[in-house]
Amino acid sequence: MDSGLLYSGGKDSTLAALLLEDFYDVTLVTATFGVADAWDHARRTAEELGFDFETVELDRDVAGEAVNRMVEDGYPRNGIQQVHLHALERAAEMEFDAVADGTRRDDRVPSVSRAQAQSLEDRHGVDYIVPLAGFGRGAVDSLVNETLAVTTGPSEQIPKADYEDELRNLLADEHGEEAVAEVFPEHTQTYVRGFARADGDDAATDEAPRAESGTPDAK
Amino acid sequence: MDSGLLYSGGKDSTLAALLLEDFYDVTLVTATFGVADAWDHARRTAEELGFDFETVELDRDVAGEAVNRMVEDGYPRNGIQQVHLHALERAAEMEFDAVADGTRRDDRVPSVSRAQAQSLEDRHGVDYIVPLAGFGRGAVDSLVNETLAVTTGPSEQIPKADYEDELRNLLADEHGEEAVAEVFPEHTQTYVRGFARADGDDAATDEAPRAESGTPDAK
């Protein structure tokens, strides 16, 4: 059976892929509005981990609506949610037996209700799977630590390879850089480099280098 | 890392074990009130599948309360829920890094809220994992079909190796056989015999033999 998993290159969606790979032929699918080529980071991680990789194109109108919604709200939650549901619809239209994402038990967003899941499955004739829906933060951290080599840092420094990065770009283009700072609270992002080394030392998690002095405007 | 998974010998908890086994040393744990030895079916399946097996003893008072609750309600949901939460507490007191169960996305019962999960984790210093929380009926059926050899039949004929069987026994002892029929709607149960044959034919799912004529009172 084939499954397409919405993939950002971060630890959650990578772990979700590892949970599925014994049971499905997993293709990592990065959704893009075609605004930036951040998806290339995801492609590289997918290759490093040995997974098939595809991109799926999202509707630019949805990006516009999501950005407007974020600016209105002053926070990104509802806009991200809109885009995630759209990305799931697009993935469900592809030729997979199952579509999946990296949402965890403790995520507030995106959040797909049982009714939304059932509707997606019925309309597209696919199974919708959330491998980490029953894993809390502690379990995810333990598994990532044992399994993956991860770079961690503030979100503006870590190449997050999905639509979130593009939404930030669009937000900056249409509403100015200060809108990005207003809408997106600073948070920590992860980028998966590959598998953890088999010797099991704790060097698997690196901090991203902070901006050096002399580059205060580094993007 | 070690995990203890509440195990009934059915398809859901067996599939949950297979999802975890790449990441944890999984012990299958069957909870028992010591009323019956139905757990022995689970032990045999665990052995067939190559998993470690343990039983954990539940408090008889909890069984009594649950049975009274079921009779009052006229349906088993709340009683089962009480017993399941108690079984999770007992499993969390064991020496595992993580405890888990076979609950699926579409199950109405047992149902452990996010707050209950977090509380269990905080009080016992364990992770609580629900490997099938993000899998709907369709995905579970596909995976079981590809992976396991299963016997299916009405619940009174299938040896369900966990506390549900004991609760039925207690209910019959204390309130008569007719109380069991009143409280438990007839439903289909599964019993895992082992792995599906590698040749992938569809003989993996058997119907349990119906009671033969001449044995109308077969239990």
Interface residues (C-beta under 8 A of the other chain):
Chain A: M1 L18 L19 D22 F23 D97 A98 A100 T103 R105 D106 R114 A117 Q118 E121 D127 Y128 I129 V130 P131 L132 A133 G134 F135 G136 G138 A139 S142 L143 E146 T147
Chain B: M1 L18 L19 D22 F23 D97 A98 A100 T103 R105 D106 R114 A117 Q118 E121 D127 Y128 I129 V130 P131 L132 A133 G134 F135 G136 G138 A139 S142 L143 E146 T147
